[in-house]
Amino acid sequence: MGLWSRRLAVSQFHLLGGEPTIHPDLPDFVTLARRHWPDAFIRIRTNGFFLHRHPRLPAVLAADGRAAINVAVHHDSAEYREHLQPTFALVERWRRDFGIRVDIDRSFTGWTQRYRGFGVTMEPFEDDAPRASWEICQARNCKQLFEGKIYKCAPLAYLGMQKAKYDLSPKWDFYLGYQALDPACSDRELDAFIAKEDEPYCAMCSARRRPLELTIPIRRQQTSRTAARVD
């Protein structure tokens, strides 16, 4: 953050993941982001399942005054919503006792496919219409700060991690060559980066909206928790 805070005026700063509540020092990230961007609205986007691990968080958000929790609901099944009830009760208590802002986002209504296949079978769409891909991109105005560099979007920022985990198809090689903006850039390079709209890398995503219906995510989480207890 410190590499960019003197150069970028940020209206909204989102703490994302993965899942940000997995990090044990999440409340301190709110303080850190505020130190670097005193005028930004800070938003924590979470699935909510591990908010209970952060009892300091509501007091930190209340003291900040320009921060909120955004709980993303990932599925509309009764099973999933039942599992979320403790989270809803917790954030309602925080809202009542601390006066913090909590937004509930039915994010499952907007899921779209970012690539074909999954894991080792994952491949880019390459519809040969990068402008159309950019125009329907929900993140086209959301730059990603990752490991000190700024990326056009999250899929490009974390593609290298996908490559490290899976033996991705050579079709990804071009997109893996994307160069994020380095903090050593000139002001002219920074301005050009912010102003840039579509570019060839946008072709990795679909040129039309392809709705995605997830399986119930909580079933995987329950399996993971069981394995953790066994270990």
N, C-alpha and C positions, 0 to 999 in steps of 0.2 A: 504493500500500500504506500509505503513511504517513498518509493521510487516514482510514484505518479501523482501524489496528492497535491503537489505544488503546480502541476501542469494541467490537471483536469478538474473542471467544475462538474460535480456529479449531483443530479437531482434525486436519484434513487439508487441506493446501494443494497443489493440483495445478498444475504448469506445463504449459500446453497450447498448442495452435495452432488452426488450421493445424498446422504442424510446428515445435515449439520449437527443434530443433537447427539450423534455418536461421539463427537469430540468433547472430551471432558471439560475443556476451557471455553465452551461456547459463550457464556456471559462476558468473558474478557474480550472476545472478538467484537462484541457490540461497542465496548468502550474504545477499543483500538480503531474501529472504523469511524467512530465519532471524532476521535482525535485528529484523524487525517481529513475527514470531510465534515466539518462542523455544520454545514447547511443542508446536508443530504437527509432524505427520509430513509431510515434503515429498516429493512424487512427481513425477517427470518422465515424462510420457506421450509416447512417440515411436514412429514407424514404424521407427526404427533405422538408416535408410539413411545418415544424415549424422553419426552419433555419432563417427566417426573424425575429424571436424573439431575435436573438443574433447578433446585429450589431457590437459588439466588437470582435466577433469570428475571422473574417478574419485577423485583425491586430495581434491578438494573434498567429495565425497560421503562419503568415508571419514572425513575430519576432522569432518564434521557429525555423523555417527553416527545420525541419525534421518531418513534420506533414502534414496530408492530410484529405480531406473530401471524403468519399465514399458514393455516393448516390445510394441506392439500388432500382431499378425499380421492383415493385412487380407484375405488370401485363402488358400485351402487347396490351391491347385494346386502341382504339382511344380515348375513354372517359377518361381512366386513364392518358394517355400521355398528353391529353389536360389539365387536371388538374395539371399536373406537369410542364407545360410551365412556370409559374411564378418562380418556383424553378430553372429550367434550366437557365432562364434569370438572376436570382440572382447570382447563382454560376459562371456564365460566367462573370458577372460584377466583382465579387470578384476576379476571376482568372486574369482578365485584370488589375484591379486597384491595387491589392495587390501581384500579382505574386504567389498565392498559388496553390497547386496541388489539382485538383478535378478529381476524377474518377467516371465514370458512370458505374454501374454494372447491367447488365440485369439478376438479380438474379432469376427472374421467370423461367428462362430456366433450373434451377437446383433444383427446389423445389422437395422434396421427403417426403413421409409420415413418421412421427416419431412414430405414434401410431395408433391404430384402434379407430374409433369413435370420439366423441367430447364431452367435458364437462363431465357430469355424466356418459356418456356411454364410455368414454375413457378407453382403455385397452392396455396393452403391447402386442407386436407381439409374443414374445416367440417362435421363430422358432427353438430353441434348437441348434443354431449354432453361439455362441457369437463371434468366430473368424471371421466368414464370415461377421457378423454385423460390427465388428471393421474395417475390411479391406475396406469396402465401406463407412465408416463414414467420412463425409467431415470435421468433427471437431476432428478427432482422435489426431491431434497434437495441439489442441487449449484448453489449460487448462483454467478454469473459476475461477476468483477471486471474491468471493461473501461473504460479511459479515465477512471478515477477514480470511476465509478459502479457500483452493484451491480444486476445484472439477475436476473430470476427464473430464466433458463435461457440456454444458449448460442444456441439458434435465435433468440430475441428480441434478444440482444445483437448479433448479427452480421447481422440482417435489413437494417439500413441499408446495410451494405456490399454486400449482394446487390442492393439497390435502385440503388446507385451504379453497379454493373457492368451490370445488366440493366434493361431497361424493363419493370418488373414490372406485372402486371395490377392494376387498381384494387381488386381483391379484397383486396390486401395493405394498403390504406390504413389500415384500423382497427388492424392489428397494428403498423404502422409508427408509430402514435401512442402506443405503449407508453411510459410514463415510468419510467425506471430510478430507483433510490433515490439521491438526491444526498447527499453527505457533510454537507451543512448540515442534514440532517433532525434532528428531535428524537428523543430516546430512545424516546418512545412510538411515533413513526412507524417507527423501526427495529424495535422489538419486533413491531409489527403486520405489517411486511413479512416478517420471518422466520417468523412463525406462519401466514401466509397459505398456503392450499393451492390448490385450483383457483380459477380466475377466467376471465372470458370469453376472455382471450388464449390460454388452453390449447386453444381450439377450432381453432387453426391446425393442430394435429397430429391424427393419426388417433385415433379412439376405440377402435380395436382394433389388435392387433399385426398389422402387415403386413410379413412378412419381405422383406428386400432382399438379393439376390444380386448382388454387384458383378462387373463385368468385371475382368480381371486388371489391377490398378493399375499394375504395373511397366511395362506396354507404353507407357503414356502418359509415364512418367518417362523411359524410354529415348528416346522421341521428343524430349522436352524437352532431354535432355542432348546429343543429336545437333545440335539446332538451336543450342544454346549454343556448341558447338564451331565450327559454321559461322560464327556471328556473330563 
